[in-house]
């Protein structure tokens, strides 16, 4: 690959260094990809905008080697309730009882300035990654083998040509990259503005200490404890109200008073915003890719906007790394949008439906909603569906770079396991490494030594029963003890003895242990061509 990014020739140019751009640069840095990141703002944003993430996002931060840094100060949400205007619940999500198997809590609240600082600081680990602040993208020209970008230093006006093999637009909803690539947005915009308030207060000044959607038809609101002992509150503006009115300190104090003591609530930010439900017509234009808000925007009712951008990065980065290193064919990059778009659109649709419950705007409509939702939850299966957050779309690729039916295309679980030399159980991903992994009870030294795997970028992990003492690992072969028996249950449920995991922890293929030859040949062929075999209809 290229030499360090202190000059104008790099493997990847990232435009935008918000959370998605910074996370993408960290993932590329871990894989040795020379990367230049340009960000038009010279100073960090400094304002708490996004503030929630899920277990998938935390697993991606873990893959970037920054889990401890980003989790510092986060707050875990244990219960979310939906109430009428009088505070009477008509639905609850008991997150303390939810475990999607990915190794992390299903909902965490964070402070965005602190998150961005941790992600940008992480770039300092990589001499081949450079961040330039106060630099804006002005033009893109695609030629043979790469893209030439014209960027401008906004302080001195200096222009520079940057030659990159690929350009990633992580520059948000008003993406310059998307505009220069000639890609349009499709969807709808919500007309109702909202006031978002973030602030700090002592514990005894909190009047509501749980996460709540206040589904009051007169003024819907959202209230929640936030990271570092803070609080986040959001209120829909009524007809005729303006940003100038509701952002005044007296107006803010009146709105927050039912939930916090306004006399002791130190407001850090009070700003009016609107949100959209928009998706780019395409997420790739040749060597230019869109990620995060540049590619898709959704309402905030499930906190999935940023999480979706992080999923984009996790999906695309390993593919770029293989293509840049000559270990996979260029068509592999086409599977980025093929895999990510359906899940993102499904998440947006569910978010809009949740919002329609939240935003009932008439007394009669709100009353009907409350009665119906209380009634249907008398059915145990429906109550579980709501309380266990089962309406959240699972991480599944129905089409894309994998072979066979389910479990191919699903995300592999991450329980804790024991390994030789560790003081206690560790998350499974810490054993799997950054590349492909062949995992399962059918994996043994003979499978790992099979010459048909030679030349493939894989690590072998044998899953052993609880209580087993794993042997000392070598570079490519590891043993883990399945502490809670969760892996054994997973393999039994899916009727397989081993799986091939992609670097993003999705299952590429499953086998019973006797067809290793076919799996290894399929992986080698798929890498060489860049083309995977779609899941059979009805598979995932």
N, C-alpha and C positions, 0 to 999 in steps of 0.2 A: 504494500500500500504506500501512500504518499508520505513525504516527510512532514514534520510538525507544521501546524497551521499558522506560522508567523508570517507567511507570505500569501500570495493570491491563488495558489493552486492547492485545492483540498479535495478530499473524497466527497464530503457532504457539506453543504451550506444550509444552515438552519436560520430561518428568518423569524425572529420573535423569541424572547427568553422569559415568557411567563412560565407557569408550572409545566405545561406540556412541552414547550421548547427546551426548558432546562432538564426535564426528565429524559427527553429524547437524547440530548447531548450526553448525559451521564451513561445511558445504555450504550450509545455508540462508543464512548470513551472506554468502557469496560472491554469492548471487543477490539480495541486498537484502531478504530477508524478515525482518520484525521478529519477534524471537524472545525468549522468556523461558525460561530453563532453571532448574528448581528441583531441588536436591539435598539430601536430608535430612542427610547427613553434613557437618559443618562443616570437617573436615580431610580431605585426600586419604587414600585408603585406605592407601597406603604399603607394601603387601605385594605381592610378585610372584606373581600368580595365573596368568592367561593369560600365555603367553610365546612363542607362535609365530604367524607370519602367512605368507601366500603371496603370489604375484605379483598376484593380483586385488586383495588388500587394499592392497598397495603402490601399485597403479594408482589406487585410490580415494583414498588419502592424497595422491597426486599431484594428483588432481582438486580436492582441498581446498586445494591450495597449500602443503602442509606436508610434502612428501616429505623434504626435507633435514633438517628438524627431527626427524621421527620415525625416520629411518634412522640418526641419529647414535648410535653405540654398538652398533648391531645386529650380529649375527653370522650369516654365511651358512652354511647346512648343505650340505656337499658329498656326504656319504655317510650313509645310514641302513642299519644292518644288524639283522637278526633272528637271534638265536642261541639255542641250547639252554642249559641250566644250566651247561654246561662251557665256554661261550664259543665254540662251533663254529657258524659262520653256516649257516643253511639258506635265507636269502633276503637280497638286498640291493637297495636303491634308490640308483642312482648319479645323484644330483641334479646333479652337475657336468655331466652329459651331457643334462640335461633342459631344454628351452626350449619353453614353451607359446606363445611369440610375443607375450606381453603387455608385454615391455619390462623385466621385473624377474626376479630369481631366484625359483625355485619355493618356497623355504622359507627364512625368516629367523627368528632368535630375538631377542626384544626384552625390555626390562625394563619391566614394566607401570607402576610409579610414574613412571618417566621418560617413557613414552609418554603417560600421562594429563596430566603437566605440560605437555608440548609441545602437546597438543590443547587444553587449557584456555587456555594462553598465546595460542594462535591466535585465540581469541575476541576478544582485545583489538584485533584489526584492524577490528572492526565496531561502530560506535557504536549500531547498531540491534539488537545482541544483548546480553542481560544474563544473568549467572549469579548466582543467589542461593543461597548455601550455608546449611545448617541450616534448610531450609524443606521441609516435608512436605506432600504432597497428602492431603486428607481427604475430599473429596466432588467429584462431577462431576454436572452437570445440563446436558443438551442441549436447546437451544431453537432457535428460528428463526434460522438463519444463524450459529450458533456454539455454543460450550460455555462454561458458567460453572463454574470450578473454585474450590473453597475450599481455601486453603493456609494453613498455620500456621508461624509462626516458632518453632522449638522452644526457642530461648533465652528469649524474652520472652513467648511464648504468644500473640502478636498474630495475629489472623485477617485474611485479605484475600481478596476476591473477584477472580479473574482471568478476564477475558473473552477467549477465543481463538476464532479461526475453526476451528482444528484442534488436537487434543491428541495428542502422540506419547508412548506409554509405552515408555521405554527404561530402566525401573527394575528390570531383572533378573529372576531366577528367582522371587522372591517378590513379583512386581509388584503394587503397590497399584492401579495403573491397570487392570490386567487384572481384578482382583477387583471394582473399582467398576463396570467395564463389564459384569460378569456373564458373563465368558468362562471356560470350564472348560479344564483341561489333560487330554490323553489320552496314554497311553503307559505306560512301565514305569520302575521305579527299580532301580538296581543295589544289591544288598545289601552287596557287599564294600567295606569302607572302604579308603582308600589314604592313605599318608603322603607328603606332598609336602615336599621339602626344597630350599631355595634358599640359596646361599651364595657366598662369594668365596674365592679362593685364588691363590697365585702359580703361574705356569705349570709349575714343576718339581714341584708337589705334585699334578699331575693324573696319574692312573694309567690312565685311559681317555679318550682325546682325540677320540672320535667319538660320534655319536648312535647309541644302541643300545637296542633292545627286547630285554630279557633274558627269554626265554620259558621260564623255569624253572617247571615245574609245582608246585614246592614254594613258591615265592614269586616271581611275575612282578614285573619291575621295568623302569623306564625311566631311562636315564642320558644326559645330553647336556651338552656345553659350552653356555653361555648367553651373553647379551649382556654386554658390558663385562668380559670375562674371568671371568665367574661360571660356576657349574655348577648344573644342575637334576637332581634325582634323585627318583624316585617308587617306592614299594614297596607291594605289596598286603599288608594285614594278614592274618595267619593266624587260624584259628578260635581263639577264646579270648583273643586279644590285644586290648587296649584302647588308646584314644588316649592316656590318661594314661601307659601303659607305654612306647609307642613314641616318644612325643614327648620323653622324658627324654634329656638330652645323651649319656649312656652308650649308650643304645639306638641313637640316631642315629649315633653314631660307629661302632658295630659294623656297621650296615647300609651305611654309605657307604665303609667301609674298602677294599673291593675296587676301588673306582673313583677315590677321591681319598685323600690323606693326611689322616686325621681330625685329626691334631695341628695342621695348618696350614689347615684348612678352617673359615672363619668363617661360622657358620650365621646367615643373616638371617631365615629362616622355616622352621619345622618344624610342620606342621599336618595333621591328619587330615581328609579330606573324602570325600564320596560323590558320584556323578554319576548323571544321569538320561537317559532317552531319552523326551522329552515334547514334544508339539506342542499349541498352543492350538487349540481347535475352530474358531475363526475369528480372523483378524488385524485385523478392522475391526468396529467397532460405531458406525455412523453417522459422526461426525466424530472418532472416537477410533481410533487405530491402535496396534498393538503391533509393536515391533522387537526384534531381538536375543533375549536369554534370556527376555524377557517373552513372546515368541511361540513360541520353540522352544529346546530344550536337547538336546544330544547328548553321547555319551561323548567323551573327549579323545584317542582313539587316532590321529586324523589331524590334530589341531590345528585343527579347522574351526569350533569354536563361535563364537569372536569373528569370524572371517572371514565367517561367515554373517550375523552382525549388521551388519557393515559393508556387505555386499551389499544388505541390506534398505535401509539409508540411501541408498545410491547409486541404488537403484531408485525410491524414493518421493520423494526431495527434488525432483527436477526436475519431477515430475508435480504436486506441490503448488505449486511456483513458477508453473507455467503456469496452473493452475486459479485460484490466488489473483490472478494478474494479468489474469484474464479472457481468456486466450489459448487455453484448452482447456476442454472440457466436463467436468463433474463425473464422468461415468462413467469417465474416464481413471484415476481413483483406484482403481477396482475391479480394474484390472489389476495392482496391486501384489501382492496375494495370489495372483492367478491365475498370475503369472510366478514369484514367489519360492517359493511353497510346494512345487511339485514338485521343484525343484532342491534345496531344503533337505532334503526327505524322502529324496531319493535319496542325498544326501551322508550323512545319518544312517544309512541302511541299509548303505552301504558301510563306514562307520565301525564299525558293529556287527559286520559280517563280519570286518573286520580284527581287532577285539577278540576274536572267537571263536578266531582263530588264536593271538593273544597269550596268551589266558587258559585254555589247556588245563590242566585241574586234576588229571590223573591221569598216572602214569608211562606207562601204555600209550597213552593218548590223545596225549601229547606225542611219544612215539616214532613213532607212526603219522603224525602231522603232519610231523615232520622228514623221514621217509623219503619220504612222498608229495611234499612240496614240493621236496625235492632232486631227485626223479625227474622230475617234470613239467617242471622248468626245464632238463632236457637237451634239450627241444624248443626250438629257437631262438626261435620266435614267442612262446611262453609266457615264456621268460626275458626277452625284450624287454618284454613286457607288465608284468612285475614290476619290472625294473631301471629302466625309463623312466617309472614312475609312471603308466602308462596306465589304471590302475583308478580313478584320481581322476575323478569326474564333470566333464565340461567345462561351461563357462558357456553354456548353451543354454536358450532359452525355446521349448518346443514349442507353447505356446499363449500368446497375449498380444497386445500392441500392436505389430503389424507386419503386413506384407502379403507374400503369395507364399510360395514354398518356400525351401529353403536357398539362399543364406546368410542370409536373413532370420531373425531370432531368435538369431543367434550373435554372440559378441563379436568385434569387429574387432581385428586385430592392431595392435601398436604397435612398429614398427621405428624405428630412428633415421633421420632424413632431414636433408638440408641445405636451408637457406633463405637468402634474401638477407640479408646483413648479419651473419650468425652466424659466430662464430670457428670452429665445428666442427659436427658433426652434433648434432641435438637430438631428443628423443623426439617422436613424431608428435603426441601429445596436446597438446603445448605450442603447436602450430599450430592445432589444431581449435577452441580456445575452449571456452566453457562451454555452448554451445547445440547446435543441430542442425548437421550438416555434410554437404555433398554432396562426395564424394571420389571421385577416380578419374582414369584416363588420358583418359577421354572428357569430362572437365570442362575447359572453356575459357572465355575471356571471353564468347563468345556464349551459352553456357549460363548463366553468372552474370548476364548482362544480360537474360535472357529475362523479360519482364514477368509471366509466369505465376508466378514465385517471389515477386513483390512482396507485401510484407506478411507473409511467412513468416519466422520467426526462424532463418535459415540462414546459414552461411558456406560458401564454395566453395573447394575445395582441389584443384588439378590435380596429378596424380602424373606426374612426368617421369622419363626414364631416368637411370641412373647417369651421372655426369659432366656432366649438364646444369647450366647456371648459372641458377638460378631468378631470375625478375624481382622487382623490388621490389613488395611487397604493398601493396594498398590495404586499406580497412577490411574488406571482405567477400570479397575474392578473393586467394588465395595460391597460389604454386607451390612445390612441394617436389621435390627430387631423391631418388629411391629408391636410397639408397646401396648396399644389398646386393641389390637386385632382389627383395626379399621381397614387396613390394606387387604388382609385376608378376606374380609367381608366383601370388599369391592371386587376383587378378582373372582370370588365365588359367584357374586351376583351377575357378573358379565361373562362368566364361563370361559375365562382365558387364563393362561399361565404367565404371560408376559405382555408388555406393551412397549412400543417405541414412542417416547415423548419428544415433542418438538422443544426447541429452546424456550418457547413461551408457555410450556407446560400443558399444551393441548395434546391429546392422543393422536398420533399419526396413524398407528396401526396396532391391532391386537392379534395375538397368536396363542395357540394352546401349548406351544413348546415343541411340537413336532414339525412345524412348518417354518422354522427359522430361516431356512434357505430361501423360501419364497419372500419372506419379509425383508431380508437383507438385500436381495436382488431388486425388489420393488423400490426400496429406499434409494439404492444407488442409481437406479434408472430415473427416479423422480427428481433427484438432485441434479443429475446431469442435464435433464431436459428442462427442469423448473416447473414441470407440469405434474400435478397430483391427480388422483382419480376421485371424482366426486362420490359422495356417499350415495348408496342406492336409495331410491325413493322409499320413504318410510323409515330409513335407518336412524338418523339422529333426530 
